[in-house]
């Protein structure tokens, strides 16, 4: 009976270390994902704003088709 208890006492710290390492890796990957996503969205908004302010586009006149 003592062998099972020794195995359990040796297994729990290894399991906790394994879970902690995976939590750190997951946090790093998700943090990088959201940081890059937020940066990409901000960059697209910035470029769209600059293009909107700099470009001199004119609205095309609408041609209305007669209602039949």
C-alpha positions, -999 to +999 in steps of 0.1 A: +000+000+000+029+024+006+040+021-031+008+036-043+011+065-019+047+071-029+037+071-065+009+095-059+031+119-039+057+119-067+031+123-094+013+153-081+042+178-082+050+167-118+014+172-128+014+206-112+046+216-130+032+203-163+000+223-159+019+254-149+041+252-180+012+247-203-006+277-187+024+299-193+027+287-230-010+292-236-009+327-220+021+337-241+004+324-273-029+341-266-013+373-255+007+374-287-023+366-308-044+394-293-016+419-293-009+413-330-046+414-338-051+446-320-021+461-337-033+450-371-068+465-366-053+498-354-029+499-384-058+493-408-079+520-392-049+544-393-043+537-430-080+540-438-081+574-420-051+587-438-064+576-472-098+591-464-082+625-454-056+627-482-075+614-512-096+638-531-124+617-545-156+630-559-190+614-557-202+601-590-235+616-601-263+591-598-283+583-629-318+575-620-336+550-641-372+558-649-397+539-629-419+518-651 
